[in-house]
């Protein structure tokens, strides 16, 4: 298991029953034996809104990073997601959204497979490159509107 996976797992394990934790970046880095920037990298790449998290930080002495698992109702999450997508969506971000929805049991594994298939880059090979992300966003939004209640 690589260092980023270990850090992500540790942070996930630190989340309490309400899905929230506060960490001291330097203390966690010292405990793990890495540089604080590695903690930043993991938080900025794995604990994002696309993955269903809200991250707040306070700098300075006694500063902290608070990570909270977002707990929205299905309909609120759907509208938040549709608004966040905007007019275009790359495959990597779309995949993260789909896996988050499935991981939170908002869509079924079968729905996730279908969405991943419909938004996969291979499905857009006959579309000019400059239009692919726009088409993906429109299709994904439409799928969200019809699958999440």
N, C-alpha and C positions, 0 to 999 in steps of 0.2 A: 504494500500500500504506500503510495507516495505521500509526501509531507502535506500537500494541499488537502488530500482526502482525510488525513489524520486530523488536521486542524478543523475541517468542516464537520467531521464526526464529533469531535470534542465540543464544538459550539452547539451542535444539534443536541447532544446529550445534556448540555447545560440548560436548555430550555425547560422552564418549569411547566406545571400543569396548565397554566394559562397561555403557554407558548411564548414566554418572554424571558430574557436574561440580560444582565448588565455585565460587561467584561471590561477589565483594565488591560488594554492592549499590551503594554510592556510586561505586565505580570504574566499574562498568558504566553507571550513569546519566550519569556525566561523559563517558564514551566516546561514548555515544549522543546526549547533549545533551538529557537530560530530567531530571525530578525523580525522586529515589529512590522516591517513592510510586507512580510509574508502573510501576517494576520490581515492586514489591509487588503491584500490581493484576494484572499479567500472570501472575505466579507463582501468586497465589491463585485466578485464574480459569481458567488453562490448564494448569497443572502440578499437577493434583489427583489424588487416588486414583481418581476416576471416569475420568480420562484416562490412568491407568496409571502415576502417578508417586508417589514418596515424597519429601516435602520436610522437611528438618531445618534448623534455624538455630541459630546461636550469636551472641549479642549482645555488644556492647562492642567495644573496640579490637581489631582483628584478627579480628572476628567474620566469619562467612560464612554463606552459604545453600548447602546441599548438595541438589542435585536428582538423584534416582536413578530410572531407569526400572525399575519393578517387574518382576522376571522370575520369575513363578510358573509352575508346570506348569498345564496346562489344568484338571485336576481341582481343584488348590488354588485357582486363580483363581476357578473356578466356586463353590466353597464360600465363599470370601472375599466374593465378589460377592453371593451369596444372603444371607449373614449381614449384609452392609452395607446391603442394600436395606430390610430391616425390613418393617413392615406396610403402608407406603404409598410411592408413588414418583411424582414429578411427571414430566411428559413431557420436560422439558429434561434432567434428570438421566438418565432412561432412555435418551434419544437419545445422550448422551455415553458411557454404558456400551456401547451397541451399536456406536457408531463406533470406540471403543477396541478392542473385541473383534475387529472386522473389520480394523482397522488393524494389529493384532498377529497376523493370520491365524489366529485361534482360531475364528472363524466365517467362512463364505464370504460373498461379496457378495450372493448370492441369499438366504442365511439372514438377513443383515442387513436386506435390503429387506423380507422377510417380517416380521421382528421390528419394524421401524420402522412398518410398516403396521398391525400388530396393537396397537401401543402408542401410535399417533397419537391426539391429542385428538379428531379427527373420528370415530374409531371408538367413542367413549364419549358421544356427544351424547344418546343416549336413556337414559343412566344419570344419576341425580341427582348434581349436582356434588360433594356431600360424600362420595360413594362411588367416584368415578372413580379417584383415586390408589390406593385400596385394590385395586380391580379390576385396574388396570394392574400393580401390584406382583405380584399373584397370577399373572397371565397371563405376565409376564416371567420370574418365577421358574420357572414350569412349562416355558416355552420353553427356558430355560437347562438345566434338568434333562434335557430330551430332545435337545438339540442338541450340547452340549459333552461330549466323552468324556474 
